[in-house]
Amino acid sequence: MPNYMLLLYSAEADRTETAKRDAERPEWRERIEEMTAQGVLLASGRLWPSDTATTVRLADGETELTDGPFAVTKEILGGYMLVDVPDLDEAVKLAARLPIVRYGKVEVRPQMTEEESLRRSEEAAATGA
């Protein structure tokens, strides 16, 4: 079975919106407990606001650090869930039940295994891509 990453995006919240979203914690707990009971939730986490982020990249051979997220955007990555389900349809069903879909969005993306990653690298090297 493939693993799918559910990436949780929404606009950065002010105090009023944060309080409103925090009031949804029981519903979030319920979804997490359901996925745990089904045996599909492998990991999950809520992220601190984007102003706590540090972006790391290499520029001219030097490590460069930037405070905050790399991209300036209205929506930020606020959390994630890694689920083990049979297919994309099941991952989408789980995503659609999360409270964040009312004010944000969930990106559903398959996780590449190490074997798949190695195979793709070997294919790219063989074709010169």
N, C-alpha and C positions, 0 to 999 in steps of 0.2 A: 504494500500500500504506500502511496506517496504521502509525504508530509506537505502541508500547505501553511504558509505564513499569512496570517491575517494582520495587515498593517493598518492601524487605527489613526485616521487623520481627522482633524477638525480645526476650526479657527481658534487662535489663542483666546482664552477666556479671561474676562475681567473678573473682579470679585463677585459681582452679582451672578454672572454666568457660571463661575466656579461653584458657588453655593448651590445653584440649581442642578448642576451636573453631579455634585457630591451627594445630593438627595437621591440620586439614582443608584447609589452603592448597593442597596438591597437587591435591586434587579440585576446588577452586575454579578453579585455573589451567587444569585440563583442560576444565572447562565453558566458561570464557572463551575458551580457544583454539578449542574446537569452534564456538562462536558466531561468533568472528572469522573462522574458515575458511569458515563458511556465509555470511558477509557480512551477518549480521543484527544484530550488536552495534554500536550507534552510540556508546555511551558507558557507562561504569560507574564506580562509586566506592564506597569504604568510608568511612564517616563516623567521626569521633572520638566518644568517649562523650558522652552527653547533658549531662554537667556542663561541657562546653566550649561548649555552645550559648548563643547570645544571641538572644532573641526581641525583635523590633522591632514596635511598633504605634504608632498615633496616638491620643492621648487628649486631648480638649479642645484640639485644635490643636497639641499638643506631642508630640514624639517621645518615646516611653517605651521604655526598654530593660529587659529582665528577664533575669537570668542563668538559663540552663537552658532546657529546652523549655517551650512555653506550657502544654501539657496535662500534668497529673500522671497518669501511666499506668505500668502494669507493663511494657508493651512499648514499645520505642523504635524509631525509624527508624534503622537501622544502615548502610544503603547503598541503592544503586539501580542499575538497569540500564535503558538505553533501547535497545529493539530494534525493528527494522523487519521485520515479518513480515506475511503476507497477511491474517491474521485472529486473532480472540481465541483460537480453538482452538490455533493454533501458539504463541501467547504463553504460554498455560497449560501446554503441553507443556514449553516451556523452563523455566518457573517450577518445575514439578514435579521437575525434575532437579537443582535447586540444593540443596546440602547443608543450607541453613537450614530447609528444610521439615521436617526431623527434630526441630527444637527451637523453631522459630518459624513464621513464615508469610510469604507473598509476596502482596502486593496487586497485581493486574494491572489497569492502567487505561489506556484509550486516550488518546493525546495529541491535543489539539485543535490544528488548524492555525490560523495567523493568519486565514486566509480564513473558516474555520468560526467562529472567535471573533467576527470582525467581523459575520458574518451573524447570529449569535445576538444580538449587541448591537442590531443594527438591528431584528430581529424583536421583541425585548423593548421597544424604544422605540416601535415601531409599535403594539403592543398595550397599552402603558402598564404592562407588568409590571416 
